[in-house]
Amino acid sequence: MATLDLLGNWKRAQYAGDLRAAHADQEVTLMGWVHRRRDLGNIIFIDLRDRGGLVQLVFNKEFAPAAHARAEELRSEYVIAVQGRVSRRQKPNPELPSGEVEVLVSELRILNTAKTPPFVIEEEVNASEETRLHYRYLDLRRSHLQQNIALRHKIFLEIRRTLNELGFYEIETPMLTRSTPEGARDYLVPSRVHHGQFYALPQSPQMFKQLLMIGGLDRYFQLVRCFRDEDLRADRQPEFTQLDLEMSFPTQDAVFGVIEQVMVRACAVAGIDVKAPFRQMDYREAIRRYGIDKPDLRFGMELHEVTEHFRAAGEKLHLQGSVQAFAAPGAAAFSRKQLDELADQAKGLGARGLYTVKVTSEGATSQLEKLLAAASVQNIVAATGATAGDLIVAVSAAEQIPGADAAALIAGQLRLALADRLNLVPKNRWEFLWLTGFPLFEWSLSEKRWVPAQHPFTGIREEDLHKLESAPQEVRSKGYDLVLNGSELGSGSIRIHSQELQARVFELLGLNAEQRRQRFGFFLDALTYGTPPHGGIALGLDRVTALLAGEKSLREVIAFPKTQTAADPLTDAPTEVGEAQLRELHIRVRPPQP
Ligand code: ASP
C-alpha cells in the first residue's frame, strides 16, 4: 500500500478535463482520480479524471525520477495531485476533448489509495443496476452521469432565473403536512408527540400553493420534492422533483406563456432550440387523431376512422364499436411472422380484430378482400392516405371504458410501437404540445365509478357547470397538460376559487359534510376570505431532464434514485427500526399477514 502524502498548500486553478491547446506551456496543478494507467517502463501514462473530464499525465523517468518512481505505485481510483507543464501532444487523441495536450508531471502527491472498484469506471458498464446503485458514489464518477447531473443543475438554475425575472417568488412549503389528494397513496410519518397521529409527506404542495395565492403572494414557484407511494411502473420514482408554480388572476394563456419561456430557456441550456408558442390541441382531437392523450407529434401515422367501410363484414367479424386505421410507412414488406406478432400485440392490448392491407405499386392486397368488396378496400386505402410500401393497420375493439373509443386507444398504442420498430421517430425533433378540454371525471375500472381525472381543485368550464350532477361524464375541466415528444411533462389548471363550488365537488366525490369539514375544513374556510382567481401547473423535472439529456430512465438523471421496488440499495432503506424507537412512536409492527 502506498504511503500517503499531504495535499499541503497546493491549489488547483482548473479541471484536468478543461485543458486545451491554449494552455500549452503553462504550469498547472491538477487533482483527481487515476482513471487508467499504462506503464511503458521509462514512461508511465496516467489518465487523470476529475469533474471536467480526462487528461493524460506523463511521468518520465529521466525528466522527473522521483515522480516517476512514485507513479509506479498508482492503481485505479487512487486520488492524486500533480504539478507539471502542459505540452502539446505529438499525436493528438481525437477521442478526448483535452486530447491535443498532455501534462509532463514534475511532482506527484498520492493523497489516497482505493480498493479495486466492483466495476470499471467506464462509459459502458455491464454491472447490474442493483450493483451500480449499491456503489452509486462510484457510478457517479462516470462521465455521462457527471454530465447529466451538470445538465440538471443548469436546467434548474435557468428555471430559477427565468421565474425570478418574471416576478415569481420561490417559497418553501412543509414536508411534514397532511395529505393532498393527488390520486396516489401517501407516505406517512408517525408523530411522537401526538399519540396515534400521522403526518403525510406531500404528494404535491397543491393546497399550500393555493393558500399562498389567498395570502396575496401573487406568483409562487418551488423546485419541490414530492412523494407518492404508487406501484412503480417502469419510469416512476417514489420521490421526485417538480417545478410547482401558481399565479393569481391568470388566463390560461398567461400560464402557458410563463411555462413556454421556462421550457425554451431550459432547452437552450441543453443545446436544444425550440420556439414558442407551443401547439395546442383539444383532448378529443388527440384521441381521434392519435389514440392517446399525450400524442407524439414527431411523426405522422394519424388514425382514421374506417368503420363505414367495414359495414358489409360487420356481422361476420362480430364488430362492435369503431374501426380505426393508420398507414405504417415501409411495413408492406412485413413477413407473415411479423404480421402475426402484430396481431398478437393487438390482442394483448384488448383488440377484437386486427386487419391489414398491404399497399404496393401493383395495388392493395388484403385478407379483407374475402369479406369486403374491392371498392371498400380501396376506400380504406384512400381514407388512410396510404401509398406504395405502406401497411394499413386497422383495429376493432369492444367498448371497455364507457364513452372511450377502445379501437382508437389500441390503434394509438400500435402506432407508437410500429413507429419505434420502423425507426420512424426522428431523434432530434422536439414537439411540445398543450392539451386542453379534458373531461373532469374519468371512469375507474377498479372502483366502477367516476373519479376526478385530476385533483379535486381543478376548475370547471362555466358552460358545463349545470351538468355537474346530472351528466358528470360530459363536464370538461379547466385543466391542461404539457406534452413533449409523447411524454407528459406535467399538468395544471385554472382552479376553483369559490367555496360553494369546491364544496359541491367534494360532495360529488362522496364526501359528506362531516368528512368535508374534517379533511378540508381549513381549505374551505380559506376560500371564503377573498380568494383571487388563480391557476398553475407542475412539471416533473426528473422527466424534463431525462428527455433533454436523451436518457430513457429517470434514474440516469437523479443522483441517488430508488429501484423499481422503491428501495435504495446504497443505504438499504427502508429498514426495520429498533423496539425503543417504535415504542416512542406508539407503534407495534404486526407479523406479515398470510
Ligand atoms: N398539483 C398538481 C400535480 O402535482 C399540479 C397542479 O395542478 O398544479 O400534479
Residues whose N, C-alpha, C, O or C-beta is under 5 A from the ligand:
A	BS01	LIG	Q203 S204 Q206 L245 S491 G492 S493 G536 I537 A538
